[in-house]
Amino acid sequence: MKNVNYFVLALIIGFISCNEKSPLPPIQPDVITETTINDTDDPAIWVNPIDASKSIVFGTDKETNGGIYAFDLNGKILQDKSILNIQRPNNVDVEYGFQLNDSVSVDILAFTEREKQQIRLFSVPDMQPLDDGGFPVFEDETNLEHKLPMGISLYKSPKDSSVYAVVGRKTGPDGSYLYQYKLSSDSTGVSSKLVRKFGAFSGQKEIEAIAIDDENELIYYSDEGVCIRKYHAEPEMGDSEISCFGGEHFLEDIEGIAIASFPNGEGVIIVSDQQKGQFNIFSRKDNSFIKAVNLTTLETDGCEVVTVPLNETFSSGLFVAMNDEKNFFFHDLEKVLGEWFEN
């Protein structure tokens, strides 16, 4: 009987502890996607310029037999838009208006393929490969562990419309942790060229989440055990760190980053507080802490956001977060931001 009582007591303590991780009022998702096969990780959102209600959410399924799953706004898998049999895809991003030639531009989707030590590039929404099988990354590294890509974010320069991929890895040195590649196209096809190495790493955990504010030409990435690091996105602006902020607001791992951009430089940066089951929201203008929200996800890695109306359900924009049950949660953006959005 004593053993049973201790067992019950342990269950009660465990239940209380779990609840203490998310003390904020829960905000339930508007849509939960269908599940993938293995392990969801990171989303990206492509807004259909002709009919926003036909926009696509892409999400990685992270394993040797993984893929990039495409979902409609009801959370249903679009088989004809999904890219399967990818060897451990990790993070994914989209960019608009990549110039293929003088008269043709396409929207693009890029993702890391860790086990092949490369990044992949596809056109959206026709999902045609543009990379001749993949672009190798971290080629100058001799340590295999330092060649395994994880995070990726695309940047389109407002200065000259050049498009870059900023790529992180599973582990690496304390400096030059990120590599920035320029994506170009000519009569021979699309190519990738390394233009710089930059980015501090504390060495405490790892760096995965990368997000880029195109308008403000800024890169943010999560040094998971320390802070959110901020750098210039334009290579010629230099490699000095601008700031390292927010670490005191997280329980353990600082994970996915999503930038909600509004006019006149307004907006927020939404970051996953993974073990606490919450998201911390910071000002886009000065990176000050605004508030935390509980979106009921479990162990969120990646997240993404768009601020344009998509349909009746997501009339103020869409926030997507990975959930540790092989799926993604979709939230109407106004519900996430609450009074900040209303003001």
N, C-alpha and C positions, 0 to 999 in steps of 0.2 A: 504493500500500500504506500509506503514511503517513497519507493521508486516511481510509482505512478504519479504521486503528488509533485515530485521534482520534475517529472516529464511535463506535466500540465503547466507548472510554473515556468519552465523554459519556453514552452509555446507562447504563454502570455507575454513574457518578456520580449520574445522575438517579435510578436505581433505589435507590441507597443513601439519597439525600436523601429520597425518598418514604417509605422505611421509617423514617427518623429522625423523621418527623412523628408516627408512632404507635408509640412504643416499648413501650407497655403490652400485655399479653397480650390477644388479641382475644376478645370475647364475641359469639358468633354469634347472629343473630336467630332467634327461634322461628318467625316468619312474615314473609315478604316479600310485600307486596301486588301485585296486578296493576298495570300501568303506566297512567298517564294520558296525555293527548295531548301536553301542552306542557311544563309545568315545575312540579313539586310545590313547595310552600312551607311550609304550616303545618297541623298537625292539631288536632282537638278530639275528645274522647271523650264519648259519651252512654251512661250506664249504664242499661240497661233495668230499671226497678224491679220488674217482675213476673218476668222471667227474665233474669238477668245474662248468660247465654250468648248472648242475642240482642242484646247491646249493639252500638252502631254507632260506628265511627271515621270521622269526617269529615276530608277533606283538601282543601286548595285546589289548583287547577291554574291557574297564574298566567299569563294571556295575554288578549288581546282576545276570543278565543273560549273563554274559560276556564270554570271551574265549581267547584262544591263536590261532590267525589266521596264517596260513602258506601261503606264497606267493612264486611263482616262480620268476625268474629274469625279467619276463615281467610284474610283478605286479598282476598276476592272482591268485585268491585264490585257494589253493589246499585243497579241502574239506577232502580228506582222511588223510591229515597230520595235520589238525586243531583239536584243543581240545576245545570243546564247553561246555556250561552249567557249567561254573566256576563262583563262587561267588566273584565277583570283583577282578579279577586278576590285579595286578598293574605293576610290573616290571618283566623282563624275562632275562635269560642269558643262554649261552651254554658253555660246556667244553668238551674236547676231551680225550678219553682214560681212562675212569673210570673203574677200575678193579673190575669186578663182581666176578671172582674166579681166580684160578691159570692159567687158559687157555683162559679166555674170558674177553675182555674189550669192553666197549661200549661208544659212545658219548652220552652226557646227556643234557637235557634241564630242567632248574629249574625256577619256578616262584612263586611269593607270591599270596596267596589267602586270601585277607584281611578279608572278613566277616567270614571266618572259622578260623582265627588266626593261619594260618599254611603256610608251603611251600610245593610245589608239585615237584615231580621229575619223568621225563620220559626219556626213551631211544630215540635216534634219529638215523636213520630216521623212524624206525618202530613204534614209538610213543606208546610204551608200558609203563604203569605205573610201577615204581620201589619202590613206597613209601607206599604201602598198604593203600592208601587213603589220605596220607598226614602226614607231620611231624609238630607237634605243635611247636610254637616259643614263646619266652618271657613268658614261663610258670610260672616263679617266680614273675611276676608282679601282684600286686593286683588291680591296676588301669586299668580298661578295655581299656581306651583310649591309654594306653602305650603298649597294646598287639596287636595292629592292624598293621600288616606288610605292608610295601610299597616297598622299594628298596631291590634289591638282586643282588649280583655278585658272580660268582664262581671263585675259585682260586685253581690251581694245583701247588703244591710246586715243584720247580725244584730240591729240595734236596732229597725228598723221594717219590715223586709222590702222596702224600696225597692230597685229594680233600676236599675243604671247601666251605661252603656257608656263605657269610657275609650278614647279614640281618639288614635293618633299619625299622623304624616304622613311623606311621603318626605323633605321638608326643611322647615326652619322656623327661627324665631328662637331666640336663646340662652335665653330664658325663655318660659313659657307655651306649651311645645311640645305638651303634651297638653291635649285638651279632654274634659271629663266631662259626659255627657248623662244626664238622668234619663228612663227609659222608663216611661210611665204608660198606663193604659187606662181609658176611660169609654164612655159610650153611643155616642160618635162614632167610636171605634176607638182604636188605639194611637198615641201621640205621643212625640216626643223633644224634650227641652228642655235647652238648655245651662245648666249650673249653676256651672261654674268652668273656669278656664284655669290651668295650673300646669306645672311640670316644667322643670328645667334641661337644656340641651343644650350640649355642648362645642364643637360646630361641626366636629369632626374628620371624622366619617363620616356616620352617620345613626342614627335610632332606629326600630326595628321591633318587637322582641319586648316584649310587656307581659304580665305575669301578676299576678293578684290573689289574695291569701290572705284569703278571706272571713272566716274565723273570727277572725283576728288584725287584720282591717281594715287591711291593708297592700297597697300597690302596689309592684311591682318592675318596672323596665324597663332595657333594655340601651342604654346610650350606647356604641355599638359599639367605639370606639377608646379608651375610658377606663375605665369601671366599670359595675357594676350599681347603679342608683340606687333609693332606697327612700323612699316617701312614705306619708302617711296616705290611706286610701281614703275616709273620711268627710269630705265637704266642709267641715263646720263645725270640723274639727280643724286646719284651716289648711294653708297651702301650703309650709311650710318643709321642706327636705330633711332626712330623718332620717339617712341615711348614703349613702356612695358607696364601694363595696367591691369587692374581688375582681379588679381589673384586672391585678394583677401575675401572675396565674395563667393568663393567656391569651396565645396567640401573636400573634393579630391581632384579628379581629372577635369580639366578644362577641355571641352570637346568641340562639337560642330559650331560653325559661325555662319550667320545669315545677316546680310545687310539690307535693311528696308530703306530704300531711297525715296525721299519726297522732294518736292521743288524747293529751291532756294537753300539747298544744302541741308534741309531738315531730314530727319529720319532717325533710325535706331539700329543698333547692332545687337542681335539676339544670339546668345551663346549657351550651349548645353552645359549644365552643371550635372554631370553624368550620374554620379552615385547618389546625389540628393534627389534625383528625379524632377528637377526644375530647370527653368531657363532664366538666365540673368539678362536684363535688358539695359543697354548703355546708350548714351546720347551719341549720335553720329557726329555731332559738331565738336564736342569737347571730350567725349568718351567717359563722362561722368556716369555713375551708377544711377539708374532710374528706379527699377524695381525687379522683383522676381515673380515668375508665374509657374503654376503647376498645370501642365497640359496632359497629365496622366500617362505619359510614356514611361517605358522602362529602359534604363541604361542607354539613353540616346547617344549615338555617335554623331552622324551628320544631320544637318537641317538646311533648309533653303526657303526663300521668301520672294514673292513678287507683290507689287503694290498697285497693280491695275485690276479693275473688275474683270472677272472671268465668266460668271454666270450668277444665277439667283442665290446659290448657296455660298459662293465666294464673291460677294458683291463689293467687298472692300479690299480684295487681294487674298492671297493664299500663303499660308505658312505650312510647310511640310517637315515632319520630323521622323527619323528612323525610330522604330519601336522594336524592342528585343523579343519579339514573338514572330519574326520573319515577315514583318509588314511595315507599313508607314501610316502615320496619322496625318490627316488633312484638317487644318483649322482655318476658319474665316479670320482674316487678319485683325479685324476690329475686335474680335473676342479675345485675341491674344494681347493686344495693346491696351484695351480698355479705355480708361479716362485719358491716357496720353493721345490716343487716336481722336477722341472726341474734341480735344482741345486744339 
